[in-house]
């Protein structure tokens, strides 16, 4: 959508709205004035329609780009593995070996346990999140305008950065949370996991005092446990959302001609260069925290086990 054809508020709202596909009830008046005769699954034509679709609305752009970029990762790394040679690596093979070696050494330092799944998971998280973040460097109007032209709908919502959608970041964080619970129970047993929730952080070794401390310990541990996936997902979302907002504001400045083409391009390039550090750092932080959480799930408190 052209900036000059609408207000700045409309432009921002349009670029921050995902392509929502959901169900609208019978009798619903749509943005174009039509009234639905029956409940219908459809694409949202306005931000209000997207909100009225409720919890079960699906963000097709988030799903499409995240799955597509995941397939790009799988293809590139599998291709490099098939074409790998024993000699000095070049090109893609050199890059893949560099990233793989870096992640492997980092996991060995932060995860001192035996689990063959953690290092591949850390590699997948880092590259996948980095690729999703990298889409933020594409000028904000290019792909939405192309999608609107192909679809014939000039008002089509189309976001290309999956990590600016909290559904994606919190979804990944909840997957990490589920793995934390699974490995905690597998490594410590269900009783060991319950002890961890009820006998930490305060533990006296005397059963009558520990019994009194159970409610307090349980509250602290549950809050700490639940805060991990929430902070993990919101940290990634917040940083990428803020970066996207700055790119949108730069596009508005360019659209209204405040700084001219050269000034707007200078602003865009300056922020893009800085943002490369942000998108890489956020992928790294998400990967490191996931590995640390896996290490915590595998950790056994030997002192408390002996006390019992």
C-alpha positions in Angstrom: 0.0 0.0 0.0 1.3 3.4 -0.9 2.1 5.6 2.0 0.8 8.7 0.4 -2.6 7.1 -0.3 -3.4 6.6 3.4 -2.6 8.0 6.8 0.5 7.0 8.6 -1.6 5.2 11.2 -3.4 3.1 8.5 0.0 2.3 6.9 1.4 1.1 10.2 -1.7 -1.0 11.1 -1.7 -2.6 7.6 1.9 -3.7 7.9 1.5 -5.0 11.4 -1.5 -7.1 10.6 -0.9 -10.8 9.7 -2.8 -12.6 6.9 -5.4 -14.1 9.3 -7.6 -17.0 8.1 -10.5 -17.7 10.5 -14.2 -18.1 11.0 -16.7 -15.3 11.1 -20.2 -15.9 12.4 -23.5 -15.7 10.5 -24.9 -12.2 10.3 -21.4 -10.6 10.5 -21.0 -7.3 8.6 -17.7 -7.4 6.8 -15.4 -4.4 6.0 -16.9 -4.0 2.5 -20.5 -3.9 3.9 -21.6 -7.4 3.0 -23.4 -9.5 5.6 -22.6 -13.2 5.9 -25.6 -15.4 5.6 -23.8 -18.3 7.4 -20.7 -18.9 9.4 -17.7 -18.7 7.0 -14.0 -19.5 7.1 -12.3 -16.7 5.2 -9.4 -14.3 5.1 -9.7 -11.2 7.2 -10.2 -8.0 5.2 -9.5 -5.6 8.1 -7.8 -5.6 11.5 -11.2 -5.7 13.1 -12.2 -8.9 11.2 -8.9 -10.5 12.2 -9.6 -9.7 15.9 -13.2 -10.9 15.6 -12.0 -14.3 14.3 -10.7 -15.0 17.8 -8.2 -17.5 19.1 -8.6 -20.1 16.3 -7.6 -17.8 13.5 -4.5 -19.0 11.6 -1.8 -16.6 10.4 -1.1 -18.0 7.0 1.9 -15.7 6.3 3.6 -16.7 9.5 3.1 -20.4 8.8 4.1 -20.1 5.2 7.3 -18.2 5.7 8.4 -20.2 8.8 7.9 -23.5 7.1 9.4 -22.3 3.8 12.5 -20.9 5.6 12.8 -24.2 7.6 12.8 -26.1 4.3 15.5 -23.7 2.9 17.7 -24.5 6.0 17.1 -28.3 5.5 17.9 -28.1 1.8 21.1 -26.0 2.1 22.6 -28.1 4.9 21.7 -31.4 3.4 23.1 -30.3 0.0 26.3 -29.2 1.7 26.5 -32.6 3.5 26.0 -34.5 0.2 28.6 -32.4 -1.6 31.1 -32.4 1.2 34.7 -33.4 0.4 37.7 -34.4 2.5 39.9 -31.6 1.3 39.9 -27.9 2.2 36.2 -26.8 2.3 35.0 -24.0 0.0 31.8 -22.0 -0.4 28.7 -23.4 1.2 30.6 -26.4 2.7 32.9 -24.0 4.5 30.0 -21.9 5.9 28.1 -25.0 7.1 31.2 -26.4 8.8 31.9 -23.1 10.4 28.4 -22.8 11.8 28.2 -26.5 12.8 31.5 -26.4 14.6 30.7 -23.2 16.4 27.3 -24.6 17.7 28.9 -27.9 18.6 31.6 -26.3 20.7 29.1 -24.0 22.4 26.8 -26.9 23.3 29.7 -28.9 24.7 30.5 -26.0 27.0 26.9 -25.3 28.2 25.5 -28.9 28.1 27.6 -31.3 30.1 25.3 -34.2 29.7 24.7 -37.0 27.2 21.9 -36.4 24.8 22.4 -36.7 21.0 19.4 -34.5 20.3 20.5 -31.2 21.9 23.3 -30.2 19.5 21.2 -30.8 16.3 18.3 -28.9 18.0 20.6 -26.0 18.9 21.9 -25.8 15.3 18.3 -26.0 13.9 17.1 -23.2 16.3 20.0 -20.9 15.5 19.9 -21.1 11.7 16.0 -21.3 11.5 15.5 -18.3 13.8 18.3 -16.4 12.0 16.7 -17.0 8.6 13.3 -15.8 9.9 14.9 -12.7 11.5 16.8 -12.1 8.2 13.5 -11.4 6.4 13.3 -8.2 8.4 16.0 -6.7 6.1 13.8 -6.9 3.0 12.2 -3.5 2.4 8.8 -3.5 4.1 6.8 -2.8 0.9 8.4 -5.1 -1.7 6.9 -8.5 -0.9 3.5 -7.2 0.4 3.1 -5.3 -2.9 4.2 -8.3 -4.9 1.7 -10.5 -3.1 -1.1 -7.9 -3.5 -0.4 -7.8 -7.2 -0.4 -11.5 -7.7 -3.6 -11.9 -5.6 -5.4 -8.9 -7.2 -6.2 -7.7 -3.7 -4.6 -4.3 -3.0 -5.5 -4.5 0.7 -4.0 -8.0 1.3 -2.3 -8.4 4.7 1.1 -10.0 4.2 3.9 -10.0 6.9 7.1 -11.7 5.9 9.0 -11.8 9.3 7.6 -14.8 11.3 9.4 -13.7 14.5 7.4 -10.5 14.6 4.3 -12.7 15.3 4.1 -13.6 19.0 2.2 -16.8 18.0 5.4 -18.0 16.3 7.9 -17.0 19.0 5.7 -18.2 21.9 5.0 -21.4 19.9 8.7 -22.2 19.7 9.2 -21.3 23.3 6.3 -23.6 24.4 8.0 -26.4 22.4 11.2 -25.8 24.4 9.1 -25.8 27.6 7.5 -29.1 26.7 11.0 -30.6 26.1 12.1 -29.2 29.5 9.3 -31.0 31.3 9.8 -34.2 29.3 13.6 -34.4 30.0 13.1 -33.4 33.6 10.7 -36.2 34.2 12.8 -38.7 32.2 16.1 -37.9 33.9 14.8 -37.4 37.5 11.6 -39.4 37.5 8.2 -38.1 38.4 9.1 -38.1 42.1 12.4 -36.3 41.5 10.6 -33.7 39.4 8.0 -33.2 42.2 10.8 -32.9 44.8 12.5 -30.3 42.6 9.3 -28.2 42.6 8.6 -28.5 46.3 12.0 -28.7 48.0 13.7 -25.9 46.2 15.0 -23.3 46.7 14.6 -23.7 50.5 15.5 -27.0 52.0 16.5 -27.6 55.6 16.8 -31.4 55.7 14.3 -31.6 58.5 10.9 -32.9 57.3 8.7 -30.8 59.5 10.3 -27.6 58.3 10.4 -28.7 54.7 6.7 -29.6 54.9 5.9 -26.0 56.0 8.0 -24.6 53.1 6.4 -26.7 50.4 3.7 -24.2 49.4 6.2 -21.3 49.3 8.8 -23.4 47.3 6.1 -24.7 44.9 4.9 -21.1 44.2 8.4 -19.8 43.5 9.4 -22.8 41.4 6.3 -22.8 39.3 6.6 -19.0 38.6 10.2 -19.5 37.7 9.4 -22.4 35.4 6.6 -20.7 33.6 8.5 -17.5 33.2 11.2 -19.3 31.2 9.2 -19.9 28.0 7.3 -16.6 28.3 10.5 -14.6 28.5 12.1 -16.7 25.8 9.3 -16.0 23.3 8.6 -12.4 24.2 12.3 -11.4 24.1 12.6 -12.6 20.5 9.3 -11.1 19.5 9.9 -7.7 21.2 13.3 -7.1 19.6 12.2 -8.1 16.1 8.9 -6.2 16.4 10.8 -3.1 17.4 13.1 -3.5 14.5 10.2 -3.9 12.1 8.5 -0.8 13.4 11.7 1.3 12.7 11.8 0.0 9.1 8.1 1.0 8.8 8.7 4.5 10.1 11.6 4.9 7.7 9.3 3.9 4.9 6.8 6.5 6.0 9.5 9.2 6.1 10.5 8.2 2.6 6.9 8.1 1.4 6.0 11.6 2.6 9.3 13.0 1.2 10.6 14.5 4.4 14.3 13.5 3.7 14.1 12.7 0.0 15.2 9.4 -1.6 18.9 9.7 -0.6 18.2 10.6 3.1 15.6 7.8 3.4 18.0 5.2 1.8 20.8 6.4 4.1 18.5 5.9 7.2 17.4 2.5 5.9 20.9 1.2 5.2 22.2 2.6 8.5 19.5 0.8 10.5 19.8 -2.4 8.4 23.6 -2.6 9.1 22.9 -2.3 12.8 19.9 -4.6 12.6 22.2 -7.4 11.2 23.7 -7.5 14.7 20.3 -7.6 16.3 18.9 -10.5 14.2 22.1 -12.5 14.7 22.2 -11.8 18.5 18.6 -12.7 19.0 19.0 -16.1 17.2 22.1 -16.7 19.3 20.3 -15.8 22.6 17.3 -18.0 21.8 19.6 -21.0 21.0 21.9 -20.5 24.0 18.9 -20.2 26.5 17.3 -23.3 25.0 20.5 -25.2 25.5 20.8 -23.9 29.1 17.2 -24.9 29.8 18.0 -28.4 28.5 21.0 -28.6 30.8 18.9 -27.6 33.7 16.3 -30.2 32.9 19.0 -32.9 32.9 20.7 -31.6 36.0 20.4 -33.7 39.2 20.8 -32.1 42.6 23.0 -34.7 44.2 23.1 -33.0 47.6 19.3 -33.0 48.0 19.1 -36.6 46.7 21.5 -37.7 49.4 19.6 -35.8 52.0 16.5 -37.7 51.1 
